[in-house]
Amino acid sequence: MTEKILLVDDEENILQSIKRDLRKRFDIYTAASGALALETLKNNGPFAVIVSDMRMPVMDGIQLLSTVKDLYPDTVRLMLTGNADQGTAIEAVNKGQIFRFLNKPCPTSVLVMALALAQRQHRLITAEKELLDKTLKGSITVLSELLSLANPIAFSSGLRIKNLVVHLSEQLHLHNLWQFEIAALMSQIGCVTLPNDILSKFYAGQPLDAEEEAMYHNHPQVGSRLLEKIPRLETVAAIIDHQLWPYGAFQEGSELPEDVSMGAQILKIAIDFDSLLHRGCSRIEALQRLKEKQALYNPELLGIVANLKVEEEHEKIIAVDVGGVSVGMIVEQDIMAANGVLIIPKGQEVTWSLLQGLKNFSHQVEIQEPILVRVKKEPERD
């Protein structure tokens, strides 16, 4: 992919001069205002680097680069200006997280070096993002699927709530979505220390005695301790640690970082909503239950959940045998072995690994059939 560079300056002759000097070394785009720069970023991106003049009418360089930081955080930002006072530099760095601050006029050799370093920084950022988004997240997803096969009661909920957690995070325009997704997948990892009968009672909605309640409420701390030793998962571990906190606890002078606080609030409402659905509540009934205890939840998150588009009318429930189960189906009723062992719980999306486990299990132990699954309706034909 070409590492494109966007130059922004309200003086057209300066733009053209720099472009002539650099066109053989870099893929250069230009914009004569902040508004045109944002339009170029939207229509011709992604860009590896943006270089903006400081003093421009309507939208100055600090405003532009601050906006770019929010909209395109992977784009490396440089400031080029003749206004080299310390106050401008500090404001530019603080608001726009500027990679380099260059004085104007800037010698071509200095600008070339700065752009080359900025491109290298962009490569580091994208390499790190690929590592997190693909390698780490992919590994965690595989681990979660394997754990859900080994202990479906404990680990299947992470797979079920993942999409809701990501949706809530996107609606709030949170950065580093991978952290919230991994937190969802690993939210129940501390349950490895819990007896199965406690988990069975919890997910069935049966009351726990005082000792069982204490054991259950300790699982987030166990999960956090397991994950905090893994590099780059410190924030994920902290989110999991606080997933059972009620909303009010975050309002009482909590010093938690914003991403940890919001991540934990997202986990709580997603897990509780999923638990109600798992116990047989409809979406409307589950939402009503959440509203009855609305003091426990972030009101903004509760509003987003309330506005979720229900796609049930675009789906249908069918009965199939083991051979008819395929990837992407949603299990409508617990898939059980003839001996009563839970194989895949209700609400779980069938993944490739889960399907292989189901088929392998069916060769050894009889599966209760038919199996009820939810699938997309075929579009009606004229």
Backbone hydrogen bonds, N-H to C=O, Kabsch-Sander energy under -0.5 kcal/mol:
donor,donor_aa,acceptor,acceptor_aa,energy
4,K,2,T,-1.4
5,I,27,D,-2.6
6,L,49,V,-2.4
7,L,5,I,-0.5
7,L,29,Y,-2.8
8,V,51,V,-2.8
9,D,31,A,-1.9
12,E,10,D,-0.8
14,I,11,E,-0.7
15,L,11,E,-1.8
16,Q,12,E,-2.5
17,S,13,N,-1.9
18,I,14,I,-2.5
19,K,15,L,-2.6
20,R,16,Q,-2.3
21,D,17,S,-1.8
22,L,18,I,-1.8
23,R,19,K,-1.8
25,R,22,L,-1.7
26,F,22,L,-2.6
27,D,3,E,-0.5
28,I,26,F,-1.0
29,Y,5,I,-2.8
31,A,7,L,-1.9
37,A,33,S,-2.0
38,L,34,G,-2.3
39,E,35,A,-1.9
40,T,36,L,-2.4
41,L,37,A,-2.6
42,K,38,L,-2.0
43,N,39,E,-2.4
44,N,40,T,-2.8
45,G,41,L,-1.0
48,A,4,K,-1.8
49,V,4,K,-1.7
50,I,76,V,-2.5
51,V,6,L,-3.1
52,S,78,L,-2.3
53,D,8,V,-2.3
54,M,80,L,-0.7
56,M,54,M,-1.0
59,M,57,P,-2.7
61,G,54,M,-3.0
64,L,60,D,-2.4
65,L,61,G,-2.9
66,S,62,I,-2.1
67,T,63,Q,-2.0
68,V,64,L,-2.6
69,K,65,L,-2.2
70,D,66,S,-1.5
71,L,67,T,-2.6
72,Y,68,V,-3.4
75,T,72,Y,-1.9
76,V,48,A,-2.8
78,L,50,I,-2.6
79,M,100,R,-2.2
80,L,52,S,-3.0
81,T,102,L,-2.0
84,A,82,G,-1.4
89,A,85,D,-1.7
90,I,86,Q,-2.6
91,E,87,G,-2.4
92,A,88,T,-2.6
93,V,89,A,-2.4
94,N,90,I,-2.6
95,K,91,E,-2.6
96,G,92,A,-2.0
97,Q,93,V,-1.3
99,F,77,R,-3.3
100,R,77,R,-0.9
102,L,79,M,-3.4
102,L,100,R,-0.5
104,K,81,T,-1.8
111,L,107,P,-2.4
112,V,108,T,-2.9
113,M,109,S,-1.9
114,A,110,V,-2.3
115,L,111,L,-2.6
116,A,112,V,-2.3
117,L,113,M,-2.3
118,A,114,A,-2.1
119,Q,115,L,-2.6
120,R,116,A,-2.0
121,Q,117,L,-2.4
122,H,118,A,-2.3
123,R,119,Q,-2.2
124,L,120,R,-2.1
125,I,121,Q,-2.4
126,T,122,H,-2.8
127,A,123,R,-2.3
128,E,124,L,-2.4
129,K,125,I,-2.5
130,E,126,T,-2.5
131,L,127,A,-2.3
132,L,128,E,-2.4
133,D,129,K,-3.7
134,K,130,E,-2.4
135,T,130,E,-1.3
136,L,131,L,-3.1
137,K,132,L,-1.8
138,G,134,K,-1.5
139,S,135,T,-2.3
140,I,136,L,-2.5
141,T,137,K,-2.3
142,V,138,G,-2.2
143,L,139,S,-2.6
144,S,140,I,-2.8
145,E,141,T,-2.3
146,L,142,V,-2.5
147,L,143,L,-2.7
148,S,144,S,-2.2
149,L,145,E,-1.3
150,A,146,L,-2.0
151,N,147,L,-3.1
155,F,151,N,-2.1
156,S,152,P,-1.6
158,G,155,F,-0.7
159,L,155,F,-0.8
160,R,156,S,-1.8
161,I,157,S,-2.6
162,K,158,G,-0.9
165,V,161,I,-2.7
166,V,162,K,-2.4
167,H,163,N,-2.3
168,L,164,L,-2.6
169,S,165,V,-2.2
170,E,166,V,-2.5
171,Q,167,H,-2.3
172,L,168,L,-1.4
173,H,170,E,-1.3
174,L,169,S,-2.4
179,Q,176,N,-1.5
180,F,176,N,-0.7
181,E,177,L,-2.2
182,I,178,W,-2.5
183,A,179,Q,-2.1
184,A,180,F,-1.9
185,L,181,E,-2.3
186,M,182,I,-2.6
187,S,184,A,-0.9
189,I,186,M,-1.9
191,C,188,Q,-2.1
192,V,189,I,-1.5
193,T,190,G,-1.5
194,L,191,C,-1.8
198,I,195,P,-0.9
199,L,195,P,-1.4
200,S,196,N,-2.8
201,K,197,D,-2.0
202,F,198,I,-2.4
203,Y,199,L,-2.7
204,A,200,S,-1.2
205,G,202,F,-1.4
206,Q,201,K,-2.6
213,E,209,D,-2.9
214,A,210,A,-2.1
215,M,211,E,-2.1
216,Y,212,E,-2.6
217,H,213,E,-2.5
218,N,214,A,-0.6
218,N,215,M,-0.7
219,H,216,Y,-1.6
221,Q,218,N,-0.5
222,V,218,N,-1.7
223,G,219,H,-2.7
224,S,220,P,-2.6
225,R,221,Q,-2.2
226,L,222,V,-1.8
227,L,223,G,-1.8
228,E,224,S,-2.5
230,I,227,L,-2.2
233,L,230,I,-2.0
237,A,233,L,-2.7
238,A,234,E,-2.0
239,I,235,T,-2.4
240,I,236,V,-2.4
241,D,237,A,-2.0
242,H,238,A,-1.1
242,H,239,I,-0.6
243,Q,240,I,-1.3
245,W,242,H,-1.5
247,Y,296,L,-1.2
248,G,295,A,-0.6
249,A,246,P,-1.1
250,F,246,P,-0.6
250,F,247,Y,-1.3
251,Q,247,Y,-0.5
251,Q,248,G,-1.1
252,E,248,G,-0.6
253,G,251,Q,-0.9
261,S,257,P,-2.7
262,M,258,E,-2.9
263,G,259,D,-1.9
264,A,260,V,-2.4
265,Q,261,S,-1.9
266,I,262,M,-2.4
267,L,263,G,-2.3
268,K,264,A,-2.3
269,I,265,Q,-1.9
270,A,266,I,-2.2
271,I,267,L,-2.9
272,D,268,K,-2.5
273,F,269,I,-2.2
274,D,270,A,-2.3
275,S,271,I,-2.5
276,L,272,D,-1.9
277,L,273,F,-2.0
278,H,274,D,-2.8
279,R,275,S,-1.4
280,G,277,L,-1.6
281,C,276,L,-2.2
286,A,282,S,-3.0
287,L,283,R,-2.5
288,Q,284,I,-2.1
289,R,285,E,-2.1
290,L,286,A,-2.0
291,K,287,L,-2.4
292,E,288,Q,-1.8
293,K,289,R,-0.8
293,K,290,L,-0.9
294,Q,291,K,-1.5
296,L,293,K,-2.4
297,Y,294,Q,-1.5
302,L,298,N,-2.4
303,G,299,P,-2.0
304,I,300,E,-1.7
305,V,301,L,-2.5
306,A,302,L,-2.1
307,N,303,G,-1.2
308,L,305,V,-1.4
310,V,308,L,-0.5
311,E,309,K,-0.6
314,H,311,E,-1.9
315,E,312,E,-1.8
316,K,375,V,-2.7
318,I,373,V,-2.7
320,V,371,I,-2.7
324,G,321,D,-1.5
325,V,321,D,-0.5
325,V,322,V,-1.3
328,G,350,V,-2.8
329,M,326,S,-1.6
330,I,374,R,-2.2
331,V,329,M,-0.5
331,V,348,Q,-2.7
332,E,372,L,-2.1
333,Q,372,L,-1.1
335,I,344,I,-3.2
336,M,334,D,-0.7
337,A,341,V,-2.8
338,A,366,E,-3.2
340,G,337,A,-2.2
343,I,335,I,-3.0
344,I,335,I,-1.2
347,G,331,V,-3.7
348,Q,345,P,-1.6
350,V,329,M,-3.1
351,T,349,E,-0.6
355,L,351,T,-2.4
356,Q,352,W,-2.2
357,G,353,S,-2.3
358,L,354,L,-2.4
359,K,355,L,-2.5
360,N,356,Q,-2.8
361,F,357,G,-2.5
362,S,358,L,-2.2
363,H,359,K,-0.9
363,H,360,N,-0.7
364,Q,360,N,-0.6
364,Q,361,F,-1.2
365,V,361,F,-2.9
368,Q,336,M,-2.8
371,I,320,V,-3.8
373,V,318,I,-2.5
373,V,371,I,-0.5
374,R,330,I,-3.3
375,V,316,K,-2.7
377,K,314,H,-2.7
